[in-house]
């Protein structure tokens, strides 16, 4: 089991407010959805499917890169704690 992946994915929730978005993030997400709908309405079905395939690939790449950065930051935090505790 990859505990950092589970933590990142939200399978482990260390606090009640996990996953809450700021009002600014919610508004930005709404705007992006609106823009995507407008764009897709202007494309023929073949081009729209190509765009959706591209978006899915980008989302997967973004997830994988963000997961690795999350792990790196978590490990760095753990190393900092170990260093602080061993200096006493």
Secondary structure, DSSP 8 states (H G I E B T S, - for coil): --HHHHHHHTSS-SSTTTT---HHHHHHHHHHHHHHHHHHHTS-HHHHHHHHHHHHHHHHHHHHHHHHHHHHHHHHHHHHHHHHHHT-
